Amino acid sequence: MATTFVDLLPGLHALADPAQRSDLARVAALVGLSTSAAHRAITAAIGQSPKSFETETRLQLGALLLVATEARVIDVASACGFANHETFTRAFSKRFGEPPRQWRARLAREFTPQQIRTTASISRCMTLYRR
């Protein structure tokens, strides 16, 4: 039975993968637990539910893509695993306090392109390190 953070990494990786939607049953199978045990173990290990972790990770990726690329919001939403840009925009606005286009414009004014590229290159590692 998986209970350590390292044992949960395959499930966390599946939740963070924007290429596919991960249901809790699939995540539980990856870590060798029942769905309820996997939910409890992941919540205890990272301090948030698997669904919250999945959404937060995808929104952070979206935030990085918005400032590090010129991609359209609809393309960023798709790259982050959201079904449509409206869902992404609503979730992004709730999480970051402003819509994606406004957030992108504000950061472009506040930071140099080099600062944005550096932050984008290390942020996913830092997110995992903090956890």
N, C-alpha and C positions, 0 to 999 in steps of 0.2 A: 504494500500500500504506500503510495507516494505522499509524503508529508513535508519534505524539505523544499525550499525555494528552488533548488537545482532540479528536483524531481518534477516541479511544475513548469519548468521552462518550455517543454514542447507545447503545452497547452497555452501558455502565454504567447509564444511565437505564433501559434495558429490564430489566436484572438487578434494579434497585431497585424496579421497579413491582410493587406487591403485587396488582394487578388481574389479572396474568397470570403464568404460569409461563414462564420463558425458558430454552430449551435453548441449548446452546453453538452449535449450527448457526445458529439465528436471530440470536444476538448476533454471530457471525462475519460473517453476511451484512450486518448493519447497519454494520459497520466495514470491510467489504471485504477480509476476510482468510479464510484457511482456518480450520477449527476449531482445529487445533493451534497455528497462528500467533496466533490470537486469544487462546487460553488463555495462551500465553507472554507476549504483549504486555500483557494485562491484569494478569497476575501480576507482571510486572516494574514496571508503572506504579503499582500500588496495594499491592503487597507481600502479596497474598493471592490465592488462586484465585478464579475467577468464582463458583463455588458457595459458597465461604466468604463472599465479599462479599455475595451475594444473601441468605444466611441471616443474616449479621450486620446488614445494613441492615433486614431485616424484623423482627428481634428488637429492634433499637433503636426502630423505629416502635412495636412492641408495648409496649415499656417506657414510651414517652411516652403512649400511649393509656391505659395502665393508671392512670397518675397524673393525667392531664389530663382524663379522662372518668370517668363512672360505668358505662361499658359492662361487660357481663359478660365473663369470660375467653373464653368460646366466641365471642363477637362480636368481640373483639379479635383472636383467632386467625384468624378468617375475614377480617377487614379487612386483616390482614398477609399474606394469601396462603397460610396454612397449611391443609392439607386437613382437619385436625380439631384439637380443643383438646388432645388427649393429646400429639400431636406437638409442638405449640407449648409445652406445659407442660414436656415433657422437655428440649427445646432451650433454653427460657428458664432452667430450673433449672440446666442445665449452664453456660450463659453467665453468669448473674448470681448463682449460688450459692444461690438460694432460689426456691421456686415463685412464680408470678405473684401470687396473693392475698396471700401473706406479704410479698412485695416491695412491693406497693401499700400495705399497711397500715403498713409501716415508714416508707416515704417520706412518707405522709400525716401521720405523727407528727413527722417531722424537718423538714419544710418547710411554709411558708405556701402557701396557694392561689396567691397572686401570684407567688411564686418558681417554683412548678411551671408556671404559665402562661407566664412569661417564658422559662424553660428550654425548654419545649416549642416555643415559637415560633421559637427560634433554633437548636435543636440539629441539625436536618437540614442547615442551611447550614454550621454549624461542622464537622460530620462531613466534608462535601465539602471545606471549606477545609483541614482537616488533611491530607487525602489529596493 
